[in-house]
Amino acid sequence: MADSADCKQLANLVDHIRLTSFPTELEKYLKKLCHFDTCLMLVYQHGSRPALVYTETDTLSPALSLYLKRSYLLDPVYNAVQKDEAPAISRISSLAPDSFTQSEYYQSCYQAFDLVDEINLLVQLDERSVMAISLGRKSALGCITRTEMNRLQEQQAILSSLVRQFWLSNCDEYLPQSRSRSTLEQALRTFGQGVLTRREQEITALILQGHSSQSIADQLSISVGTVKVHRKNIHSRLNTSQQSEIFTLFLNHLSEMEMRVVA
């Protein structure tokens, strides 16, 4: 049963429910439930870049800027949300592909966050919007404990309700109606078009997201040997030899698409 201090903190959170200060108060409340070094709140909507709702720093780090502009497409959390496969509370390790730490996304973006664990609370805001509250832990804290995870799970329902009420009052602050639809997902679908076969495009997208040959084989119901042949052909057709080179080509393709949209 919650003690009086917990009740007061929850009441304070309710008092801020219609205010833009709610995310800051939510972070304070979450710190009573578990330890974390970083707190990031994003809203994912289909066809748009993530909307930044809250981060604990005043300025965006290079890694976060890259994530918000492009790299989120390869993020395990984002992809789990798009596929409607993510539980309300989960660790990044349960969502990531089996070769996540070897992926170019991990090496060029995620690794810079310097996290050893990440806990994600997902709240369905409406039919097309999901808020992801990511709590990052660095090496000094280590991985989240079972006790901490239990506390979050016990509070999940009430926190989700409060977050939804906050969003109803403040969504226009973060998602202006004039916001244009993003070309990023289209870029991922069309990368290599005219050079790669459709199957090779599909495999390339999975490679960029950090899936191993075995994981790709399992997802597409083909043999590992077939995947390896496709990977060899992809490198041959793209004139690449490493995954990092494919990632660079993808970012160039994305930039070209964005320039055409602006023009």
C-alpha positions in Angstrom: 0.0 0.0 0.0 1.3 3.5 -0.9 2.4 5.6 2.0 1.4 9.2 2.6 4.6 10.5 0.8 3.8 8.5 -2.2 0.2 9.7 -2.2 1.4 13.3 -2.1 3.8 12.8 -5.0 1.0 11.2 -7.0 -1.4 14.0 -6.2 1.3 16.5 -7.3 1.5 14.7 -10.6 -2.2 14.9 -11.0 -2.1 18.7 -10.3 0.3 19.1 -13.3 -1.7 16.9 -15.7 -2.8 19.8 -17.9 0.5 21.7 -17.8 3.6 21.5 -19.9 5.5 20.9 -16.7 3.9 17.4 -16.4 6.9 15.6 -18.0 9.3 17.1 -15.5 7.1 16.0 -12.6 6.6 12.6 -14.1 10.4 12.1 -14.2 10.5 13.0 -10.5 7.8 10.5 -9.7 9.5 7.7 -11.8 12.7 8.3 -9.8 10.8 7.2 -6.7 10.1 3.9 -8.4 13.5 3.0 -9.9 16.9 4.4 -10.5 18.0 5.8 -13.9 20.5 8.2 -15.4 18.6 9.5 -18.4 15.0 10.1 -19.2 13.6 10.6 -22.7 10.0 10.9 -23.7 9.0 10.6 -27.4 5.8 10.3 -29.3 5.7 8.1 -32.3 3.1 8.6 -35.0 2.9 6.7 -38.3 4.6 8.5 -41.1 6.3 11.2 -39.0 9.5 11.7 -37.2 9.4 11.2 -33.4 8.1 14.2 -31.5 10.4 15.1 -28.6 8.3 15.7 -25.5 11.0 15.7 -22.8 14.7 15.1 -22.2 16.5 15.9 -19.0 19.1 18.1 -20.7 18.5 21.6 -22.2 20.5 20.8 -25.3 20.3 17.8 -27.6 23.3 15.6 -27.8 24.7 14.7 -31.3 23.4 11.2 -30.8 19.9 12.3 -29.9 19.8 14.7 -32.8 20.9 12.0 -35.2 18.2 9.7 -33.8 15.4 12.2 -34.1 16.4 13.1 -37.7 17.1 9.7 -39.2 18.3 6.8 -37.1 15.0 6.2 -35.2 13.9 4.1 -38.2 16.4 1.4 -37.2 15.6 1.6 -33.4 14.2 -1.7 -31.9 11.7 0.3 -29.8 10.4 2.2 -32.8 10.1 -0.9 -34.9 8.3 -2.9 -32.1 5.8 0.0 -31.8 5.2 0.0 -35.5 4.5 -3.7 -35.5 2.4 -3.5 -32.3 4.7 -6.1 -30.7 6.0 -4.2 -27.7 4.7 -4.8 -24.2 3.7 -1.8 -21.9 7.0 -2.2 -20.0 10.1 -3.8 -21.4 13.9 -3.7 -21.5 15.7 -2.8 -24.7 17.4 -6.3 -24.6 14.0 -8.0 -25.0 13.1 -5.9 -28.1 16.5 -5.7 -29.9 17.5 -8.1 -32.8 20.1 -10.7 -31.9 23.0 -8.8 -33.6 21.9 -5.4 -32.3 25.3 -4.5 -30.9 27.0 -5.3 -34.2 24.6 -3.2 -36.2 25.7 0.1 -37.8 22.9 1.9 -35.9 24.3 0.7 -32.6 27.8 1.6 -33.6 27.1 5.0 -35.0 24.2 6.2 -32.8 23.0 4.1 -29.9 26.4 3.4 -28.4 27.0 7.1 -27.9 24.2 7.1 -25.3 26.6 5.0 -23.1 23.8 2.9 -21.6 24.0 -0.6 -20.2 20.3 -1.0 -19.8 17.2 0.8 -21.0 13.6 0.4 -19.7 10.8 1.5 -22.0 7.3 2.4 -20.8 4.9 2.6 -23.8 1.6 4.4 -23.6 -1.0 4.2 -26.3 -2.2 7.7 -26.6 -4.8 7.3 -29.4 -5.2 5.2 -32.5 -2.0 6.4 -34.2 0.1 7.8 -31.4 2.3 6.0 -28.8 4.5 7.7 -26.1 7.7 6.0 -25.3 9.3 6.9 -21.9 12.8 5.6 -22.0 14.8 5.3 -18.8 18.5 4.8 -19.4 21.0 3.3 -16.9 24.7 3.6 -17.2 27.4 1.3 -15.9 27.4 2.7 -12.3 23.8 1.6 -11.9 23.9 -1.6 -13.9 20.8 -3.4 -15.0 17.4 -2.7 -13.5 16.5 -5.0 -10.5 13.5 -7.1 -10.3 12.2 -5.0 -7.4 12.4 -1.9 -9.5 10.7 -3.5 -12.4 7.9 -4.7 -10.2 7.3 -1.2 -8.9 7.0 0.1 -12.4 4.6 -2.6 -13.4 2.5 -2.0 -10.3 2.2 1.7 -11.3 1.9 1.2 -15.0 -1.9 1.5 -15.3 -2.3 4.7 -13.4 0.8 6.3 -15.0 -0.6 5.4 -18.5 -3.9 7.1 -17.6 -2.2 10.2 -16.4 0.0 10.4 -19.5 -3.0 10.1 -21.8 -4.8 12.9 -20.0 -1.7 15.1 -20.3 -1.5 14.4 -24.0 -5.2 15.3 -24.6 -4.5 18.7 -23.2 -1.1 19.4 -24.7 -0.6 17.4 -27.9 -0.7 20.6 -30.1 2.4 21.8 -28.3 4.4 18.9 -29.7 2.5 18.0 -32.9 1.6 21.2 -34.8 -1.2 20.6 -37.3 1.1 21.9 -40.1 3.6 19.2 -39.5 4.5 17.5 -42.8 4.6 13.8 -43.2 8.0 12.3 -43.2 9.8 10.6 -46.1 11.9 8.5 -43.9 9.8 5.3 -44.0 9.5 5.6 -47.8 13.3 6.0 -47.9 13.8 2.7 -46.1 11.3 1.0 -48.5 12.8 2.4 -51.6 16.5 2.1 -50.8 18.3 0.2 -53.5 15.3 0.4 -55.9 16.4 -0.4 -59.4 19.6 -2.0 -58.2 18.4 -4.6 -55.6 15.6 -7.1 -56.0 12.6 -6.7 -53.8 13.8 -9.6 -51.6 17.3 -8.0 -51.4 15.7 -4.7 -50.3 13.7 -6.5 -47.6 16.9 -8.2 -46.4 18.9 -4.9 -46.5 16.3 -3.2 -44.3 16.6 -6.0 -41.7 20.4 -5.9 -41.9 20.3 -2.1 -41.2 18.1 -2.8 -38.1 20.7 -5.2 -36.7 19.4 -8.7 -37.5 21.8 -11.5 -38.0 21.6 -13.9 -40.9 19.9 -16.5 -38.7 17.3 -13.9 -37.5 16.6 -12.8 -41.0 16.2 -16.4 -42.1 13.7 -17.0 -39.2 11.7 -13.9 -40.1 11.5 -14.6 -43.8 11.2 -18.4 -43.5 14.2 -19.0 -45.7 17.5 -20.8 -45.0 20.6 -19.1 -43.5 22.5 -20.2 -46.7 20.0 -18.3 -48.8 20.4 -15.2 -46.7 24.1 -15.3 -47.0 23.8 -15.5 -50.8 21.5 -12.5 -50.7 24.0 -10.6 -48.5 26.8 -11.3 -50.9 24.7 -10.2 -53.9 23.6 -7.0 -52.0 27.3 -6.0 -51.5 28.1 -6.8 -55.1 25.2 -4.8 -56.4 25.8 -1.8 -54.1 29.6 -2.0 -54.6 30.1 -2.3 -50.8 32.0 -4.7 -48.6 30.9 -3.6 -45.0 27.6 -2.9 -43.3 28.8 0.6 -42.5 29.0 1.4 -46.2 25.4 0.3 -46.7 24.4 2.5 -43.8 26.2 5.5 -45.4 24.5 4.8 -48.8 21.1 4.7 -47.0 21.7 8.0 -45.3 22.7 9.6 -48.7 19.5 8.2 -50.2 17.5 9.6 -47.4 19.1 13.1 -47.8 18.3 13.1 -51.5 14.7 12.2 -50.9 14.4 15.0 -48.3 15.9 17.5 -50.7 13.3 16.6 -53.4 10.5 17.1 -50.9 11.8 20.6 -50.0 12.2 21.5 -53.6 
